[in-house]
Amino acid sequence: MADYKRAKWADWADHIRSMDDPAKNFEKPEALDDLVVIDLSSRSMAGCFCSSLLAELGAETIRIEPPGGDLIRTYSPGGIVVKDTGLAYLQEGRNKHHVTLNMETPEGREIFKCLVGAADVLIETYPAGTMDAWGVGYEELAKLNPRLIMCSITGYGQFGPDSERKLYDYDNVSQARSGIQYCTGEVLPEGKTVKDMPWAVPTKAGPHIAWAVAGTFGAMGILSALYHRGKTGEGQAIDICTPEAYSRLADYQLMWYAHAGVIAERFGSLDTALWLYGFFPTKDGGVFLGGLRLEMWKAFVDIIGKYDEWKAEEWTTLAPFMKKDWQLKYQAMIEPETKKYTSDELTAKSVEYAKSGRLAPITTVVAKIVPPWDAMHDENWLDRGIFTPVQDPVYGSVICAQSQWKATETPPRTKWACRPVGYDNGHVYLKYLGYGPAKLKELEGKGII
C-alpha cells in the first residue's frame, strides 16, 4: 500500500489567494454564472442567507422587496444603520440586484410572473398558502416556466396542521420548536430554583442560527434540484421548514429520547456523552478543554498538578465521568485550578506537556474563547482572507465574513456588500421586461414599485 501523503495545500496557497483577490471579484469562471435567481424573502433572513450562497457562486440574483424595503433591513444591534440598512442585512444583501415590487397588487403580481418566466430559481418565505392565494403558487408558475425550481422556506412547512396558522418564520420561534434550546443553557442544580439562579433557563443561540441552517439546506436542495433538472429538464418545488432544518443539528438529543426515553436536560457547557469536554473559566476569560480519551483527561489532571491527589493512576475507564453528578463534582474541582492561569498560559502548558509531560505526546486540547475583535484579527483568518473588506461603491469599505470555502477554479466571491432599496430597478426592469424610465415612473406613481 502506497504511503499516504497530505495534499500540499501550501503549494496552492498563492494560487488560492490570487483567486480570492478582491480585484478579481468580477472575473470568470463562476460555478453558477448561467443562473437567474429571484429572492422573494419576506421578514426572514433564511431566504436571504440561501440566496447569498448562490449569489456568491455567481448566480444573477434579483432581490425583490416591497416599496420602502423589507422589515429585515431594520434588524441591527442598537438600531445601528448604514445608509438606512441594518448590519444583519448588510451582511446578507451581498451580490444581489435589489428591486422593489408590491406583491399585494394584481399588477405587481403580473410583473412578478414575467420575471419568473426568465428565472431558474425562486426563493420565497411567505406563510404557506400566501403565494397560492395570490395566484403565483408553484403549480401556476410551473405552467409559465416548467424548468422553475421554487424553494419555500417557512416556519411551519407547506403542509401539516401548523401550516394553516399563516404565521411568518421567526428564528427564535424555530429555535424554541426544534427541541435544541430546551437542552441549551446553564444547569439548575438539585435543590435550586430559577429564583435562586435566574440565569439557569433555556438559552437561545447567539446568532440567527435556525435561519442560517434553513437557508443552507435550502441552497443544498436547490443545487440538487438543478442537477436533476440538468438530466431531465424538470423543475420542482422544495419545502423547507426552519425548525425541522435546525433540529437536524440536535446531535444525539432526539435519538436519546427515541431509543431510551431520556429527555436531555440543560447541562451548561458540559456534555454527558463526552469527558473532558466543556468551557472553563480562566484568570482573563475562559477556555475550552477537550480530552476525549482517558489518557487525555489524565494528562489534563497532570497539567494542573492534581495527578496524585486525585489518584488519576487508578482510573481505568471514562464511563463514570459520563454521569451528571460526576461531571458536576469535577467541574467544581477543576474551575479553581483553571482560574489560576490566563487562557494563554493554560494553552502553553498543554503544548509543553505534549513535549515533556508524564504521558507525552498525549495532552489536552485547550482553546481560548475569543471575542469577535480577536477573531477578526486572528492571523490565520487574516491570511486566509476571511475578513478582507469589501469595497462597496455605495456603502464604502465593509467588513463582513467572506465566503466560507476555498476553491482552486470557481471560488465563491463577494462582489459587493448590499444595495439600497430599489437601487437596481432601472437595470433589472429594463433588462428583463424592457421597462424604461417613463414606465418605471408610472409604476412608482401607482405604488407598484
N, C-alpha and C positions, 0 to 999 in steps of 0.2 A: 504494500500500500504506500503510495507516494506521501511524502511528508506534507502536512498542511501548512500553507504559507498565508499569512494575513495579507489581504489586499493592501497595496502601498498607497493608501489614501493621501499620504503626504506628498507623493509624486503628482497627484492630481490637484493638490490644493490651489496652485496658481491658476490652473485652468478653471476650476470651480469659482474661484474669486473673480476671475475675469467675466465669467458668465453672469455673476451676481452684481457686477459693476453697475451702479445706478445710471451711468452714462449709456448703458446698453439696454435699458429697460424696454425700449420700443423696438428692439431688434427681433428678428425671427431666427429659428422657428419657435413656435409656441404650440403646445400639445393640443389645445382646443381652439386654435385661431380661426377655424371654419364654422364655429357655432355661434348662434344668436340666442341669448338667454334673457328672458323677461323676469324680473323680480318684482312681484306684486305684494311683498310683505306688508302687513298692517299691524302695528303695535307689537311686533315681535322681532327680537333680534335673531331668532333661529333661522328665518328665511334669509336675512341679510348675511349671516355667517355662512350659510350654504352657498349663496351666490358669490361671496367673496372668494371661496375656494376655487370656484370655476373661473371667476374673473382673473385670478392670479395666474391661471393656466392659459390665459389668452382669449377666453370666450368674450365676445362682444356682449356686454351685459347692460341691459336697459332697466334702470331702477325707476319704477312708477310710484309716485307719491300723490296724495290728494293736493289740490291747490292749498298753499300755506304750509305744506310739509307734513310728514308722518310724525305721530306723537313720539316715536322713539328717538327723534332728533333731540328731544329735551332731556334724555337720560344722561345725567352727568353729576359727579360728586360736587356738592356745594353749589350747584347751579351754575358751574363754570361753563361758558360757551365761547367758542371761537367762530366769529362771523356767523352767529346765530345757530351754530352746530355744537351739540354736546360732545364730550370727549368719547363716550361709548360709540356714538355713530361716526365720529371722525375716524375711528379705528376700522369700522366695517363698511364705510362708503367707498372703499378703495376700488379703483379701476372701473367704476360704473358710470354710465351716462345717465344723468338724472333728469327725468321729465315729470311733469305734473299731468294728472288726468282725473277727472271727477267720475268715479265708477258708479256713483249713486244716480247718475243721469242716463237716460236711454242713449243720448248722442255720445256720451263718454264711453259707454259700453260698445257701441258700434265702432268707434275709433279703436278701442281695445281689440276687438275681433280682427280688425285689419292688421294691427301689429302682430297679433298671434299668428296670423297667416304666414308671416315671414320668419317665425321663430322656430327654434329646435326644442327649447326647454321653457317651461313656465313654472315658476315657484310662487306659491301663494300661501297665506297664513290666516285667512278669514275663517270664522267659525263654520263648522260643517253645515252645508246646505245653502250658504250665502251665495256662492257662485252659481249654483243651480237656480236659485230664486231669481238671479239676475239674468238668467239665460246664457251664462257663459261657463257652465259646468263642463266637465271633461267630455261627456257624450256630445254636447253641442260643438265644442271646439274641435273635437276629433273629426267631425264631419267636414269642417273647414280645412283642417290640417291633420291628415291621418298619421303623419310621422311625429306629431307632437308628443313630447314627454312632459307630463304635468305632475309636479310634486307638491302635495299639500301637507303642510306641517302645522298641526293643531294640538291643543291641549287635551282633546278627548277622542281624537280619531274621526274617521269618516263614517263609522258605524259603531253600534253598541249603544246601550241605554244612555250613557252620559253624553253621547254626541248630540243628543237632542237639546242640550242645555244652551246651545248657541252662545257660549262664553269664549272670550279671547284667551289666548295662551299666555300665561304669566310664568316666568321662570320659577319663582318661589312656590307657586302652586304645584308645578310639576315636581320640584324637589320634594315637597311635602307628600305628594301622592306616590312617589316612587318607592317608599319604604326605606330609602337610604338615610334620610335625615333623622328618622326616628333613632337610628343607631349611632348618630353623629353628635358629639358633644361630650362634656365632662361627666364622669361617673358620679352618681349620687350614692355616697357611702351608706352602708346599712345603719339605720337609726337616725339618719339625717333627712331633712325635708327640703323642698325647694325654698322654703322660708329661711332656712339656715344657710343654704348655698344657692342664691338666686341665679347664679351663672350655670348651674348644672341642669340645663334644659337642652332640648334638641337645638342644634346649631345649623344654620344654613351654610352652604358652601360660599366662600367669599365672592367669586365671580359668578356671572350668569352661566353656570356650567351646564345646566339642563338644556338651555337654548343651544349652547355650543355643541353638545353631544347630538342633539336632534338635527342640527344643521349639518354636522359631519356625516351622520347616517343618511341624511337627505342627499348629500353630494355623492356618497357611495352608491345609493340607489339609482341616481341619475346616470352615473358613469356605467353601471351595469346595464341600465336600460338602453343607453347609447350603443353599447356593444351588441346587445340583442337586435337593436334596430339596424345596425350595420349588416347583420346576417339575414334579417327577414324583411326589413323595410317598415316594420310595425312600430308605432309609438305605444305608449302605455301610461297608466296612471299609477302614482306612488303615494301611499298613505303612511305618513309618519306621525305617531302620537308621542309628544315630547316626554311625558313621564315614563312611557314604555321604553323609549330610547335610553333615557337616563338610568332606568332600572337595570339595563344591561351591564352597568358598572358595579352592580351590587356585590360582585365577587361571590363569596360563599354565604352571605346572609340569608338569601332566599332559599338556597339549597339546604342550609342548616335546618330551616323550619320545615321544608318539604320532606326531608329524609329523617329528621329526628324530633320534629315538633318543638324545637327550641327557638324562641324569639331572641334574636341578638339585641342586647341592651347596650346603652351608651357606655363607653369604656375609655373616654378621653383619647389620648394618643396611643394607648396600648392596644394589643391585639391578641385575643385568646387563641389564635391559630399560629402565632409566632412568638418567639422569645430568643434573644433580646430584640425588641422592635418597638421603638417609640421615641417621642421627643422628651428631652430632659433639660432642666434649667442649668445655666452656667453663670459665671460671675458677671458676664456682659450680655447675656441674651439666652440662647438655647442651642442645642444640637440634636440631631437625630442620631440614635445609636442603633446599630444593626449587628446582631450576632446570631445568625440563623442556624448555626451548628453549636453543639455543646462546647466544642473547643473554643469557638469564638466568644461565647459567653464567659467561659473560664478565663480567656485572655483579658477580657474587659475587667473582670474582678481583680486580676493580677495587676492591670494597669493602674487601678485606683488603690492598690496596696492592701486589698482585703482577701487575698487568695487563701491565706492560712486561717485568718479569723473566721471567715465564712465557710471554711472546710470544703473548698472547691474541689480538692483532690478526690473527695468521696462521691461527687456527683457522677452518675453513670448514664443518665438519660435526661432529656429536656422535658419529658412528659409532665412531671409535677409543675413545671413552670408555665404550662398552658392553662393552669387553673386560675380563676379570677382572684381568689384570696392570696395565692402565692405571688401573683404579679403585683397586687397592691402592696403586699408586705415588702417585696424587694424594691418596688418603686420608692417607697418611703425610706428605704435604706440607701438607695443609690443617690437620690436627689441631694442630700447634704454633701456627698462626695463630689458630684459634678459641679456644685456651686463653688468649690474651692478653686476652680480653674476658669480661665477665659475660654471661649469657644476655640480660638486658635491654639491655645496651649493644650487643650484636650486632643485636638486633631494631631498636633505634633507628637504627643505622647503615643498615640496609636501608630503613627508612621514609624517612630523609633522602635516601638515594641516589635514590629514586624521584622526588624533587623537583628535585634539582640535580646528579645524577651524570652521568658521561660518556654513558651510554646511557639516561638518564631519558626517559620514565617507567618503563622496564623496570627491574626489580630482582629480587632473590632472595627467595623465601618463607623466612621464619625463624619457627619456632615453638618457644617454650620448653617443655622437657619438665618437667611439673609433677608433684609428688607428690599423693596423694589429698587431703591437707589443703588445698592450694592449689586443687585442682579444686572442692572443696566450698565454697570461699569466693570463687570466680570471680564477679565482678559480673554477668556476662552470664547465667550459670546461675542465680544467685540471683534475678535479675529475672524469669527465665522460670519460676521456681518448681520447678526440678527437684529441689532438696533441701529442700523445705518439710517440716518434721517432721510425722509422723502422730501425732495424739493418740489413742493406743490405750487403751481402758478397762482392759486387762489389763497391757500392757507399758509403759504410760506414753508419754512422748514418744520416738518412734523416728524417726531419720533414715535413710531408705532412698531409693534412686533412684526418683523418681516416674515416672509413665507417660511413654513416650518420644516421644509426638507430641501436638500440639495440635489441637483441632478446634473449630469455631465452634458446633456444635449438640450433638454427642454425644461429648464428650471422655472418654477413659479416666480413671478416678479410683481412688485408693487410699483405701478407706473405713476399713479397719483393717489393722494390720500382720500379725497372726497370731492364733492361738488355742492354748491348751494342749491336750494330748492328751485327746480325748473331750469337749471343752468343750461341744459342741453336740449331744451325744447326746439330751438331753431334747427339744430343739426339733425336730431333724430326724426322729427316730423317731416323735414324736407327729404331726408334720405329714404325713409320707408313709405311715406304717404304722399310726398310731393307738395306738402303744405308750405307756402311761402309766408312772408311777414304779414300780409294782409289777412290771410286765413287765420293765422295764429292770433292776431289782434282781435278778430271776430270771436274766436273761441274763448279767448281770455275775457272778453266783454260779457259773454254769456255764462261765465263761471265753469266752463268745461275744462280748461287747463289753468 
